[in-house]
């Protein structure tokens, strides 16, 4: 029985990816756009097409990140965070990832392949931070039926929701 040969092509159709990145906080705010332009150029040079992005914005990190710079390890507690989505031939992805990871102004990056659902509904990180709601609880001194008990005391709680913009 003859063995059938698998048809393989070197040219596959482009796949959707997302590149999330942290730009070093030591980069001047006006220079962040040039770092992002370098990332975009790396993608387009490899034949990719950028179709969505969220600009980098500075914020505090959940934990410190160490990076070896200028002959020593340095710790960073804040960074500029942004992401971009692009379509690229999978064979060219390794070169793009290597170029991003070796960029001197990138603290950390992550590239993932998107599913069709993820591609259709991007998560806007900076918008999610801006939509934070703060709940303020005001306690009355009189006892009301249906009131909550807190540490042995009965208090009537009124909950107010306030929109707060994250800074």
C-alpha positions in Angstrom: 0.0 0.0 0.0 1.6 3.3 -1.1 2.2 6.1 1.4 0.5 9.3 0.5 2.6 12.4 0.8 1.4 15.2 2.9 1.1 18.4 1.0 2.9 21.1 2.9 3.3 24.6 1.8 5.8 27.1 3.1 3.2 29.9 2.5 0.4 29.7 5.0 -2.3 32.3 5.5 -1.8 35.0 8.1 -2.8 34.4 11.6 -4.1 37.0 14.2 -1.7 37.7 17.1 -1.7 40.1 20.0 1.5 41.7 21.3 1.3 43.1 24.8 4.3 45.1 26.0 5.7 47.1 28.9 8.0 50.0 27.9 10.6 51.0 30.5 9.5 53.9 32.8 12.9 55.5 32.2 11.9 56.3 28.6 10.6 59.9 28.4 6.9 60.2 27.9 7.4 61.9 24.5 9.7 59.0 23.4 7.3 56.2 24.0 5.6 56.8 20.6 9.0 56.2 18.9 9.4 52.9 20.8 5.9 51.8 19.6 6.7 52.9 16.1 9.8 50.6 16.2 7.5 47.7 17.3 5.1 48.4 14.5 8.0 48.6 12.0 9.2 45.2 13.1 5.8 43.7 12.4 5.2 45.4 9.0 8.8 44.6 7.9 8.0 40.9 8.5 4.9 41.2 6.3 2.4 41.7 9.1 -0.6 44.0 9.1 -1.7 45.8 12.3 -5.4 46.0 12.7 -6.0 47.1 16.3 -4.1 48.7 19.2 -4.3 50.4 22.5 -1.8 53.2 23.1 0.8 52.8 25.9 -0.1 54.5 29.2 1.9 54.6 32.4 0.7 52.8 35.5 2.0 51.0 38.6 2.8 47.4 38.2 1.4 44.7 40.5 4.9 43.6 41.4 8.4 44.8 40.7 10.1 43.5 37.5 13.9 43.1 37.3 15.8 43.7 34.1 19.5 43.6 33.4 20.5 47.0 32.0 23.8 48.8 31.8 25.8 46.1 33.6 23.4 45.5 36.5 20.0 44.4 37.5 17.5 47.2 38.0 14.0 47.0 39.5 11.0 48.7 38.1 7.6 49.2 39.8 5.9 51.1 37.0 5.9 50.9 33.2 4.0 52.1 30.1 1.6 49.3 29.0 0.0 48.9 25.6 -0.9 46.2 23.1 -1.4 45.8 19.4 -3.1 43.1 17.3 -1.8 42.1 13.9 -2.0 39.4 11.2 1.2 37.7 10.3 2.4 34.6 8.5 3.3 32.1 11.3 6.7 31.4 9.8 7.7 35.1 10.3 6.6 35.3 14.0 9.8 34.1 15.6 11.8 37.0 14.0 9.3 39.5 15.2 9.3 38.1 18.8 13.1 38.1 18.9 13.3 41.7 17.7 10.7 42.8 20.3 12.4 41.0 23.2 15.8 42.4 22.3 14.6 46.0 22.0 16.5 48.1 24.6 13.4 50.0 25.8 11.0 47.0 26.3 10.8 45.8 29.9 8.6 42.8 29.1 6.4 41.5 26.3 4.0 38.7 25.5 2.8 37.5 22.1 -0.3 35.3 21.9 -2.3 33.7 19.0 -5.9 35.0 19.0 -9.0 32.8 18.7 -11.8 34.1 16.5 -13.8 35.1 19.6 -10.8 37.0 21.1 -10.2 38.7 17.7 -13.8 39.9 17.5 -13.9 41.3 21.1 -10.7 43.0 22.3 -10.3 43.8 26.0 -9.5 47.5 26.4 -7.3 47.6 29.5 -7.1 51.4 30.0 -10.9 51.8 29.5 -11.5 49.1 32.1 -9.3 50.9 34.6 -11.2 54.2 34.0 -14.6 52.5 34.6 -13.8 51.6 38.2 -16.7 52.0 40.6 -16.1 52.8 44.3 -18.8 51.8 46.7 -19.2 54.0 49.8 -21.1 52.6 52.8 -22.8 55.2 55.1 -24.0 53.8 58.5 -27.0 55.4 60.3 -27.2 55.2 64.1 -30.8 54.1 64.4 -31.8 50.4 64.1 -33.9 49.6 61.1 -35.7 46.4 60.3 -33.6 44.4 57.8 -30.4 46.1 58.9 -27.0 44.3 58.9 -25.1 43.2 62.0 -21.4 44.3 62.2 -19.3 43.1 65.2 -22.3 42.8 67.4 -23.8 46.2 66.5 -26.8 46.6 64.2 -26.4 49.3 61.6 -28.5 50.4 58.7 -26.2 50.6 55.6 -26.9 52.7 52.6 -24.8 51.9 49.6 -23.9 54.6 47.1 -22.0 54.0 43.8 -19.7 56.7 42.6 -17.9 56.8 39.3 -14.1 57.4 39.8 -11.6 58.0 37.1 -8.3 56.2 37.6 -5.3 58.4 37.5 
